[in-house]
């Protein structure tokens, strides 16, 4: 499952937010990996729009696994002041998950009868996550 989400960093905190993410705590990195957050990236626009992307087998399980860690509680507490309009005070609970509306590999796979240039159908299979709790998708707003 591919997950893309947005948050809003307060403009006055952009430089410090970038600095903190240049060297994330090693135990936080390990916790994310162990919780099933793969290929995780954050992109920050100059006006504070933060776009995150990661892959996971199960979004709810990955978030729950992080929620169960002490390092995530400490990280979220440290990061909360950086965000504008953050419901609940935690970025990991305020993510707005976006709906994927286009995927090149998936559409190429359909054109090639499901093979997409040798990529497995499993890799191309897209699971849609629907909000059942903290997460808000674009369609729900």
ZITAHU-V181187 format. One record per helix or strand of 3 or more residues. SS is the DSSP state (h for helix, s for strand). FROM is the first residue (numbers start at 0). TO is the last residue. If there is no record, write none. Layout:
# ZITAHU-V181187
SS:FROM:TO
SS:FROM:TO
This chain:
# ZITAHU-V181187
s:1:8
h:10:21
h:25:33
s:37:43
s:48:54
h:58:66
h:69:81
h:86:88
h:90:93
h:103:110
h:120:123
h:137:139
